[in-house]
Amino acid sequence: MLVCIFTGFTSGLPLYILISLLPAWLRSNQLDLKAIGLFALIQLPYTWKFLWAPFFDRFTWVMGRRRGWLLFFQALLLISIPLLGFYNPQTDLKMIIVIATVIAFLSASQDVVIDAYRRELLLDEELGLGNAIHVNAYKIASLIPGSLSLILADHFDWQTVFIVTSLFMLPGLVLTFVIKEPKVPPMKKRDLASSLMLPFQEFIHRHGLKSALTILLFIFFYKLGDSMATALATPFYLDLGFSKTEIGLIAKNAGLWPSVIGGLLGGIWMIKLGINRALWIFGFLQMISILGFAWLAHIGYSPEWLAAVVGFEAFGVGLGTTAFVAFIAKTTHPLYTATQFALFTSLAAVPRTLVNASTGYLQDLFGWEHFFILCFVLAIPGMALLYKIAPIKN
């Protein structure tokens, strides 16, 4: 469980740099919301990572199949993140896009290995609590680029901010040297083409084609509304009149303890509820929490309501994400954890990349309040698919 804390934090940090710190930096340099929304496309590696995930199942480095790849990607992330601060969004936007895309690729690849390692580390009965801890640590990582870094940006130049932020990759790097390789059944020697196809064939064979496609559709839709609602969260707070320091102290920290409590309670409650019931109950709270942003957009600047809305959203999403990740982990096969986990989480990341790229245009069309109501409506299909995926009677 301690390993899950460190790997969760290390996994979340680069992503939150891209979805929290990068938009704030661009907005501070007067880039419009449409351009910032399109920056979601740099996260495409998160949706395509299943294509190269089989290589992490097949090939082994000096430190082992999981630790070797982890060390490789963590070291490159530590080097590449500070590079952003050396460029100006007004004059070097193309270079910033290139660096951000590289960070997204390295981060997505690191996630593949971390997810596979965690699935191989945890017993089936430990999945609920273990993934709850992972999700909490993942969300706690958002406090660095989403809180500390924003506060620092009010007092230091952005180059210093990105350097300090990147140093939080070091605990994960140290952990990689300490942990041991998990024990898994040896894979049969096959040619590369067969190795690439087997994880997908096994998943379809185990569930049947129709059921497998339904599962993939559910994974796509379950987090769609929440993902869209938070895609422009930082620019939204700025547009309401909150300073970067207020966002760092109120908006981000108000979500910390509700998120931690929601995630831990989710893991504990799942022991009694089971994953199916948890997906229903937690998913409903996750969906309802989106309406809090619509209310905040309606009333305008209010530090008290900002804290309340963010806290409730963090609690609901903490619950929903815990059940969702546990469902994904349970659906994977032990021999193909990296590839299948990558496939499922890639689908879950599609809304955050392709769909979220349209959020700037949708906000411009509907305005903040109606934009968040739209996000709430788009969360309904994922809940409806639970009738097929996770019937409560089971």
C-alpha positions as CSV (number, residue, x, y, z in Angstrom):
1,M,0.0,0.0,0.0
2,L,2.9,2.3,0.6
3,V,4.2,1.5,-2.9
4,C,0.8,2.5,-4.2
5,I,1.1,5.9,-2.6
6,F,4.4,6.7,-4.3
7,T,3.5,5.3,-7.7
8,G,0.2,7.0,-7.6
9,F,1.8,10.4,-6.9
10,T,4.5,9.9,-9.5
11,S,1.9,8.8,-12.1
12,G,-0.4,11.9,-11.4
13,L,2.2,14.6,-11.4
14,P,3.0,14.9,-15.1
15,L,-0.6,14.7,-16.1
16,Y,-1.6,17.5,-13.7
17,I,1.2,19.6,-15.0
18,L,-0.4,19.3,-18.5
19,I,-4.0,19.9,-17.4
20,S,-3.6,22.3,-14.5
21,L,-0.3,24.2,-14.7
22,L,0.1,24.5,-18.4
23,P,-3.4,26.1,-19.0
24,A,-2.8,28.5,-16.1
25,W,0.6,29.5,-17.7
26,L,-0.9,29.9,-21.1
27,R,-3.9,32.0,-19.8
28,S,-1.5,34.2,-17.8
29,N,0.3,34.9,-21.1
30,Q,-3.1,36.0,-22.7
31,L,-3.8,33.0,-24.8
32,D,-7.5,32.6,-25.6
33,L,-9.6,29.8,-24.2
34,K,-10.1,28.2,-27.7
35,A,-6.3,27.8,-28.1
36,I,-6.0,26.5,-24.5
37,G,-8.8,24.0,-25.1
38,L,-7.0,22.7,-28.2
39,F,-4.0,22.0,-26.1
40,A,-5.9,19.0,-24.8
41,L,-4.8,17.3,-28.0
42,I,-1.2,17.1,-26.8
43,Q,-2.6,14.4,-24.4
44,L,-3.2,12.0,-27.4
45,P,-0.5,9.6,-26.1
46,Y,-2.8,8.8,-23.2
47,T,-5.4,7.5,-25.7
48,W,-3.0,5.5,-27.9
49,K,-0.7,4.1,-25.2
50,F,-2.1,0.6,-25.7
51,L,-0.4,0.5,-29.1
52,W,3.1,0.4,-27.5
53,A,2.1,-1.2,-24.2
54,P,2.8,-4.8,-25.5
55,F,6.5,-3.9,-25.7
56,F,6.5,-3.4,-21.9
57,D,5.0,-6.8,-21.4
58,R,7.5,-8.5,-23.8
59,F,10.9,-6.8,-23.3
60,T,12.9,-6.5,-20.1
61,W,15.6,-4.0,-19.0
62,V,18.5,-4.6,-16.6
63,M,16.5,-3.8,-13.5
64,G,13.6,-5.9,-14.6
65,R,10.5,-5.8,-16.8
66,R,8.8,-3.1,-14.7
67,R,11.5,-1.3,-12.8
68,G,13.8,-0.9,-15.9
69,W,11.1,0.9,-17.9
70,L,10.0,3.0,-14.9
71,L,13.5,4.3,-14.3
72,F,13.9,5.1,-18.0
73,F,10.7,7.2,-18.3
74,Q,11.0,8.9,-14.9
75,A,14.5,10.1,-15.7
76,L,13.4,11.6,-19.0
77,L,10.4,13.3,-17.3
78,L,12.7,14.8,-14.7
79,I,14.7,16.3,-17.6
80,S,11.9,17.4,-20.0
81,I,9.4,19.1,-17.6
82,P,11.8,22.1,-16.8
83,L,12.3,22.7,-20.5
84,L,8.8,24.4,-20.7
85,G,10.0,27.3,-18.6
86,F,12.7,28.3,-21.1
87,Y,10.1,29.3,-23.7
88,N,7.6,32.1,-24.1
89,P,4.0,31.1,-25.1
90,Q,3.6,34.3,-27.2
91,T,6.6,33.6,-29.4
92,D,7.6,29.9,-29.0
93,L,4.2,28.2,-29.0
94,K,5.2,25.5,-31.5
95,M,8.2,24.5,-29.4
96,I,6.0,24.4,-26.3
97,I,3.6,22.1,-28.1
98,V,6.5,19.7,-29.0
99,I,7.8,19.6,-25.4
100,A,4.4,19.2,-23.9
101,T,3.6,16.3,-26.3
102,V,6.9,14.6,-25.4
103,I,6.0,14.9,-21.7
104,A,2.6,13.4,-22.4
105,F,4.2,10.5,-24.2
106,L,6.6,9.8,-21.4
107,S,3.9,10.2,-18.8
108,A,1.5,7.9,-20.6
109,S,4.2,5.3,-21.0
110,Q,5.1,5.6,-17.3
111,D,1.4,5.1,-16.5
112,V,1.4,1.8,-18.5
113,V,4.2,0.4,-16.4
114,I,2.9,1.6,-13.1
115,D,-0.6,0.3,-13.7
116,A,0.8,-3.1,-14.7
117,Y,3.1,-3.2,-11.7
118,R,0.3,-2.3,-9.3
119,R,-2.0,-5.0,-10.8
120,E,0.7,-7.6,-10.4
121,L,1.6,-6.4,-6.9
122,L,-2.0,-6.6,-5.4
123,L,-4.1,-9.6,-4.7
124,D,-7.6,-9.6,-6.0
125,E,-9.0,-8.9,-2.6
126,E,-6.6,-5.9,-2.2
127,L,-7.7,-4.2,-5.5
128,G,-10.3,-2.0,-3.9
129,L,-8.2,-0.5,-1.2
130,G,-5.0,-0.6,-3.2
131,N,-6.5,1.3,-6.1
132,A,-8.2,3.7,-3.7
133,I,-4.8,4.6,-2.2
134,H,-3.4,4.9,-5.7
135,V,-6.2,7.2,-6.9
136,N,-5.8,9.4,-3.7
137,A,-2.1,9.7,-4.2
138,Y,-2.7,10.5,-7.9
139,K,-5.1,13.3,-7.0
140,I,-2.8,14.6,-4.2
141,A,-0.2,15.0,-6.9
142,S,-2.5,17.7,-8.4
143,L,-1.6,19.9,-5.4
144,I,1.9,20.5,-6.7
145,P,1.1,21.9,-10.2
146,G,-2.4,23.0,-9.2
147,S,-1.6,24.7,-5.9
148,L,2.1,25.1,-5.0
149,S,3.2,25.9,-8.5
150,L,0.5,28.5,-8.9
151,I,1.4,30.2,-5.6
152,L,5.1,30.2,-6.7
153,A,4.1,31.8,-10.0
154,D,2.9,34.9,-8.2
155,H,6.4,35.4,-6.7
156,F,8.9,33.8,-9.2
157,D,9.4,33.6,-12.9
158,W,7.9,30.6,-14.7
159,Q,11.3,29.0,-15.4
160,T,11.8,28.6,-11.7
161,V,8.3,27.3,-11.2
162,F,8.7,24.5,-13.8
163,I,12.1,23.5,-12.3
164,V,10.7,23.3,-8.8
165,T,7.7,21.3,-10.0
166,S,9.8,18.8,-11.9
167,L,11.8,18.0,-8.7
168,F,8.8,16.3,-7.3
169,M,9.5,13.4,-9.7
170,L,12.5,12.5,-7.5
171,P,10.6,10.4,-4.8
172,G,9.2,8.1,-7.5
173,L,12.7,7.8,-9.0
174,V,14.1,6.8,-5.7
175,L,11.3,4.3,-5.1
176,T,12.1,2.5,-8.4
177,F,15.5,1.6,-7.0
178,V,13.9,0.3,-3.7
179,I,11.0,-1.8,-4.9
180,K,11.2,-5.4,-6.1
181,E,9.9,-7.0,-9.3
182,P,6.5,-8.6,-8.8
183,K,6.3,-12.4,-9.3
184,V,4.1,-13.3,-12.3
185,P,3.8,-16.5,-14.4
186,P,6.4,-16.6,-17.2
187,M,5.2,-15.8,-20.7
188,K,5.6,-18.3,-23.5
189,K,8.1,-17.2,-26.2
190,R,6.3,-16.0,-29.3
191,D,7.1,-13.8,-32.3
192,L,6.5,-10.1,-31.8
193,A,3.3,-10.0,-34.0
194,S,1.7,-12.7,-31.9
195,S,2.7,-11.0,-28.7
196,L,1.1,-7.7,-29.8
197,M,-2.2,-9.4,-30.7
198,L,-2.6,-11.9,-27.8
199,P,-3.8,-9.4,-25.1
200,F,-6.6,-8.2,-27.3
201,Q,-7.6,-11.6,-28.4
202,E,-7.7,-12.9,-24.9
203,F,-10.0,-10.0,-23.7
204,I,-12.5,-10.6,-26.6
205,H,-12.4,-14.4,-26.1
206,R,-13.0,-14.1,-22.4
207,H,-16.0,-11.8,-22.6
208,G,-17.3,-12.4,-26.2
209,L,-17.3,-9.7,-28.8
210,K,-20.6,-8.0,-27.9
211,S,-19.9,-7.9,-24.2
212,A,-16.3,-6.8,-24.8
213,L,-17.5,-3.8,-26.9
214,T,-20.0,-2.9,-24.3
215,I,-17.3,-2.8,-21.6
216,L,-15.1,-0.6,-23.8
217,L,-18.1,1.7,-24.5
218,F,-18.8,2.0,-20.7
219,I,-15.1,2.8,-20.0
220,F,-15.3,5.6,-22.5
221,F,-18.5,7.2,-21.2
222,Y,-18.2,6.8,-17.4
223,K,-15.8,9.7,-16.8
224,L,-16.8,11.8,-19.8
225,G,-18.9,14.5,-18.0
226,D,-16.5,14.9,-15.1
227,S,-13.5,15.1,-17.4
228,M,-15.1,17.8,-19.6
229,A,-16.2,19.8,-16.5
230,T,-12.7,20.0,-15.1
231,A,-10.9,20.5,-18.4
232,L,-11.0,24.3,-18.1
233,A,-11.3,24.5,-14.4
234,T,-8.3,26.8,-13.8
235,P,-9.2,29.3,-16.6
236,F,-12.8,29.2,-15.2
237,Y,-11.6,30.2,-11.8
238,L,-9.5,33.0,-13.3
239,D,-12.4,34.3,-15.4
240,L,-14.5,34.5,-12.2
241,G,-11.9,36.9,-10.8
242,F,-9.9,34.6,-8.5
243,S,-6.2,35.2,-8.3
244,K,-3.7,32.5,-8.9
245,T,-2.9,32.4,-5.1
246,E,-6.6,32.1,-4.3
247,I,-6.9,29.2,-6.7
248,G,-3.8,27.6,-5.2
249,L,-5.0,28.0,-1.6
250,I,-8.7,27.6,-1.9
251,A,-9.6,25.7,-5.1
252,K,-6.9,23.1,-5.0
253,N,-6.6,22.6,-1.2
254,A,-10.3,22.5,-0.7
255,G,-10.4,19.4,-2.8
256,L,-7.5,17.6,-1.0
257,W,-9.2,16.1,2.1
258,P,-12.6,15.5,0.5
259,S,-10.7,13.7,-2.3
260,V,-8.6,11.6,0.2
261,I,-11.7,10.8,2.4
262,G,-13.8,10.0,-0.7
263,G,-11.1,7.7,-2.1
264,L,-10.4,5.9,1.2
265,L,-14.0,5.5,2.0
266,G,-14.6,4.3,-1.5
267,G,-12.0,1.5,-1.0
268,I,-13.5,0.5,2.4
269,W,-17.1,0.7,1.3
270,M,-16.3,-1.4,-1.8
271,I,-15.4,-4.3,0.5
272,K,-19.1,-4.4,1.7
273,L,-20.8,-3.0,-1.4
274,G,-18.8,-4.8,-4.1
275,I,-17.6,-3.1,-7.3
276,N,-21.0,-3.2,-9.0
277,R,-23.0,-1.4,-6.4
278,A,-20.1,1.0,-5.9
279,L,-20.1,2.0,-9.6
280,W,-23.8,2.9,-9.3
281,I,-23.7,4.8,-6.0
282,F,-20.3,6.5,-6.5
283,G,-21.0,7.3,-10.1
284,F,-24.3,9.1,-9.2
285,L,-22.5,11.3,-6.7
286,Q,-19.7,12.0,-9.2
287,M,-22.4,13.1,-11.8
288,I,-24.3,15.3,-9.4
289,S,-21.1,17.1,-8.3
290,I,-20.8,18.6,-11.8
291,L,-23.8,20.8,-11.2
292,G,-21.8,22.6,-8.5
293,F,-19.7,24.3,-11.2
294,A,-22.9,25.5,-12.9
295,W,-24.0,27.0,-9.6
296,L,-20.7,28.7,-9.1
297,A,-20.8,30.1,-12.6
298,H,-24.3,31.4,-11.8
299,I,-23.4,33.2,-8.5
300,G,-19.9,34.4,-9.6
301,Y,-17.0,35.2,-7.4
302,S,-17.3,33.6,-3.9
303,P,-14.4,32.1,-2.0
304,E,-16.8,30.2,0.3
305,W,-18.8,28.6,-2.6
306,L,-15.6,27.9,-4.5
307,A,-14.4,25.8,-1.5
308,A,-17.7,24.1,-1.1
309,V,-18.1,23.2,-4.8
310,V,-14.6,22.0,-5.3
311,G,-14.8,20.0,-2.0
312,F,-18.0,18.2,-3.1
313,E,-16.7,17.6,-6.6
314,A,-13.5,16.1,-5.2
315,F,-15.4,13.8,-2.8
316,G,-17.7,12.6,-5.5
317,V,-15.0,12.1,-8.1
318,G,-12.8,10.4,-5.5
319,L,-15.5,7.8,-4.9
320,G,-16.3,7.3,-8.6
321,T,-12.7,7.1,-9.7
322,T,-11.9,4.5,-7.0
323,A,-14.7,2.2,-8.2
324,F,-13.8,2.8,-11.8
325,V,-10.1,2.0,-11.5
326,A,-10.9,-1.1,-9.4
327,F,-13.3,-2.3,-12.2
328,I,-10.6,-1.8,-14.8
329,A,-8.0,-3.7,-12.7
330,K,-10.4,-6.6,-12.2
331,T,-11.1,-6.8,-15.9
332,T,-7.4,-7.4,-16.8
333,H,-5.7,-10.7,-17.2
334,P,-2.5,-11.3,-15.1
335,L,-0.4,-12.2,-18.1
336,Y,-1.3,-9.1,-20.1
337,T,-1.7,-6.4,-17.4
338,A,0.3,-3.7,-19.2
339,T,-1.4,-4.0,-22.5
340,Q,-5.0,-4.5,-21.3
341,F,-4.7,-1.9,-18.5
342,A,-3.3,0.5,-21.1
343,L,-6.2,-0.2,-23.5
344,F,-8.9,0.4,-20.8
345,T,-7.2,3.6,-19.4
346,S,-6.6,4.8,-23.0
347,L,-10.3,4.7,-23.6
348,A,-11.0,6.5,-20.4
349,A,-8.5,9.2,-21.4
350,V,-10.2,9.8,-24.8
351,P,-12.6,12.4,-23.4
352,R,-9.7,14.2,-21.7
353,T,-8.0,14.6,-25.0
354,L,-10.2,14.5,-28.1
355,V,-13.5,15.6,-26.5
356,N,-11.9,18.1,-24.2
357,A,-10.3,19.8,-27.2
358,S,-13.8,21.1,-28.0
359,T,-14.4,22.5,-24.5
360,G,-13.1,26.0,-25.3
361,Y,-15.5,26.2,-28.3
362,L,-18.4,24.8,-26.3
363,Q,-17.8,27.3,-23.5
364,D,-17.7,30.1,-26.0
365,L,-21.0,28.9,-27.5
366,F,-22.9,28.2,-24.3
367,G,-21.2,30.3,-21.6
368,W,-19.9,28.8,-18.4
369,E,-23.2,27.9,-16.7
370,H,-24.8,26.1,-19.6
371,F,-21.5,24.5,-20.5
372,F,-21.4,22.7,-17.1
373,I,-25.1,21.7,-17.4
374,L,-24.1,20.1,-20.8
375,C,-21.3,18.2,-19.0
376,F,-23.9,16.9,-16.5
377,V,-26.1,15.6,-19.4
378,L,-23.1,13.9,-21.0
379,A,-22.5,11.9,-17.8
380,I,-25.8,10.1,-18.1
381,P,-24.9,7.6,-20.9
382,G,-22.1,6.1,-18.7
383,M,-24.5,5.6,-15.9
384,A,-27.1,4.0,-18.2
385,L,-24.5,1.4,-19.4
386,L,-24.2,0.1,-15.9
387,Y,-27.4,-1.8,-16.5
388,K,-25.4,-4.1,-18.8
389,I,-21.9,-3.8,-17.2
390,A,-22.7,-3.9,-13.5
391,P,-26.2,-4.9,-12.6
392,I,-26.9,-4.3,-8.9
393,K,-28.4,-7.8,-8.4
394,N,-24.9,-9.3,-9.1
